Amino acid sequence: MQIGDLLDRNAIALRVSAANKRQALAVISEIAARNFGLEAGDVLDALTSREQAGSTGVGHGVAAPHAQIDGLTRLRGVFVRLDQPVAFDAVDDQPVDLIFALFAPKDAPGVEHLRARARVSRVLRQADLRRQLRQARSADALHALLVQDPVTRSSAA
């Protein structure tokens, strides 16, 4: 499972304004709805339900929300870079500005969903990549950074 298999260029947004976690999740829901043919309200409900079970803020300004959604035929991703970090109840109590949301079909095998989440987590643990994502000037640049071969990057956190 590669990031490029999950993430279309059209599902990337930078310079996103959100005052709080719920607004950030609402923006992600709108992007998912527009790109994957879903209802934004259903996506937001699934994301907020998952967040109630425990925050997906993984630290270092990164969150990886995820949900299973009716209407999807394969795993999909949305990446958002916020203008200003928002509180996300992250494990390190730091606000979040980089969000990679994963969406799986309701009937997707659990192992496939887990592998995709692990892959996203591994990629976003890289301090140099996070810095580059924060400095990128376009969605194309963000996409290129996210889909490049992780072996070529440093794995320092």
C-alpha positions as CSV (number, residue, x, y, z in Angstrom):
1,M,0.0,0.0,0.0
2,Q,1.5,3.3,-1.2
3,I,0.3,6.8,-0.3
4,G,-0.2,7.4,-4.1
5,D,-2.7,4.6,-4.1
6,L,-4.8,6.5,-1.5
7,L,-4.4,10.2,-2.3
8,D,-5.5,12.0,-5.4
9,R,-4.2,15.5,-6.1
10,N,-7.8,16.8,-5.9
11,A,-8.1,15.6,-2.4
12,I,-5.4,17.9,-1.1
13,A,-6.0,21.4,0.3
14,L,-3.6,23.9,1.7
15,R,-4.2,27.3,3.3
16,V,-7.3,25.9,5.0
17,S,-8.8,28.0,7.7
18,A,-10.4,26.3,10.7
19,A,-11.0,27.7,14.2
20,N,-11.2,24.3,15.9
21,K,-11.0,20.5,15.4
22,R,-14.7,20.2,14.3
23,Q,-14.3,22.8,11.6
24,A,-11.1,21.1,10.4
25,L,-13.0,17.8,10.2
26,A,-15.9,19.5,8.4
27,V,-13.5,20.8,5.7
28,I,-12.1,17.3,5.3
29,S,-15.6,16.0,5.0
30,E,-16.5,18.5,2.3
31,I,-13.3,17.5,0.3
32,A,-14.1,13.8,0.7
33,A,-17.7,14.3,-0.3
34,R,-16.8,16.3,-3.4
35,N,-14.0,13.9,-4.5
36,F,-15.5,10.5,-3.6
37,G,-19.2,11.0,-4.2
38,L,-20.2,11.0,-0.6
39,E,-22.5,13.0,1.7
40,A,-20.4,15.5,3.7
41,G,-22.7,15.1,6.7
42,D,-22.2,11.3,6.7
43,V,-18.4,11.7,6.5
44,L,-18.4,14.3,9.3
45,D,-20.6,12.0,11.5
46,A,-18.2,9.1,11.0
47,L,-15.1,11.2,11.7
48,T,-16.6,12.8,14.9
49,S,-17.8,9.4,16.1
50,R,-14.3,8.1,15.7
51,E,-12.8,11.1,17.5
52,Q,-15.1,10.5,20.4
53,A,-13.5,7.1,20.9
54,G,-10.1,8.8,21.2
55,S,-8.2,11.6,19.5
56,T,-6.4,10.8,16.3
57,G,-3.9,13.6,17.0
58,V,-0.6,11.6,16.7
59,G,1.8,14.3,17.8
60,H,4.3,16.8,16.1
61,G,1.3,18.8,14.7
62,V,-0.1,15.8,12.9
63,A,-3.5,14.2,13.0
64,A,-4.6,11.0,11.2
65,P,-8.4,10.8,11.5
66,H,-10.0,7.8,9.9
67,A,-13.4,6.3,9.4
68,Q,-15.3,3.5,7.5
69,I,-17.8,5.0,5.1
70,D,-20.7,3.5,3.1
71,G,-20.4,4.2,-0.6
72,L,-16.6,3.8,-1.0
73,T,-15.2,1.0,-3.2
74,R,-11.6,1.4,-2.0
75,L,-9.4,3.1,0.6
76,R,-9.1,6.9,0.0
77,G,-7.3,9.8,1.6
78,V,-7.6,13.5,2.1
79,F,-4.7,15.7,3.1
80,V,-5.2,19.2,4.6
81,R,-2.7,21.8,5.8
82,L,-4.3,24.3,8.1
83,D,-3.2,28.0,8.1
84,Q,-3.2,28.0,11.8
85,P,-2.8,24.9,14.1
86,V,-5.9,23.9,16.1
87,A,-6.3,22.0,19.4
88,F,-6.8,18.4,18.5
89,D,-6.4,16.6,21.9
90,A,-3.1,15.2,20.4
91,V,-1.0,12.7,22.4
92,D,1.7,15.4,22.9
93,D,-0.9,18.2,23.6
94,Q,0.4,20.2,20.6
95,P,-2.0,21.8,18.1
96,V,-2.4,20.2,14.7
97,D,-1.8,21.8,11.3
98,L,-1.2,18.7,9.1
99,I,-4.1,16.3,8.7
100,F,-4.2,13.1,6.7
101,A,-7.6,11.5,6.8
102,L,-8.2,8.0,5.7
103,F,-11.5,6.6,4.6
104,A,-12.2,2.9,4.1
105,P,-15.3,1.1,2.7
106,K,-17.6,-0.3,5.4
107,D,-16.8,-3.8,4.3
108,A,-13.1,-3.3,3.8
109,P,-10.9,-6.0,5.4
110,G,-9.6,-4.6,8.7
111,V,-6.0,-5.6,7.8
112,E,-6.0,-3.4,4.7
113,H,-7.2,-0.4,6.7
114,L,-4.6,-1.0,9.4
115,R,-1.8,-1.2,6.8
116,A,-2.9,2.0,5.2
117,R,-3.0,3.8,8.6
118,A,0.4,2.4,9.5
119,R,1.8,3.6,6.2
120,V,0.5,7.1,6.7
121,S,1.8,7.2,10.3
122,R,5.2,6.0,9.2
123,V,5.5,8.7,6.5
124,L,4.3,11.5,8.7
125,R,6.7,10.6,11.6
126,Q,9.5,12.0,9.5
127,A,10.5,15.4,10.8
128,D,12.1,16.5,7.5
129,L,9.0,15.6,5.6
130,R,6.7,17.5,8.0
131,R,8.9,20.6,7.6
132,Q,8.7,20.3,3.8
133,L,4.9,19.8,3.9
134,R,4.6,23.0,6.0
135,Q,6.7,24.9,3.4
136,A,5.1,23.6,0.2
137,R,3.4,26.2,-1.9
138,S,1.0,24.1,-3.9
139,A,-1.2,21.0,-3.8
140,D,1.0,19.4,-6.5
141,A,4.1,20.0,-4.3
142,L,2.3,18.4,-1.3
143,H,1.3,15.5,-3.4
144,A,4.8,14.9,-4.7
145,L,6.2,15.0,-1.1
146,L,3.6,12.6,0.2
147,V,4.0,10.0,-2.6
148,Q,7.7,9.9,-2.9
149,D,9.6,6.8,-1.9
150,P,10.0,6.9,1.9
151,V,13.3,5.1,1.7
152,T,14.9,8.2,0.3
153,R,13.9,10.3,3.4
154,S,15.4,10.5,6.8
155,S,13.3,8.7,9.4
156,A,14.3,11.0,12.3
157,A,11.3,12.2,14.3
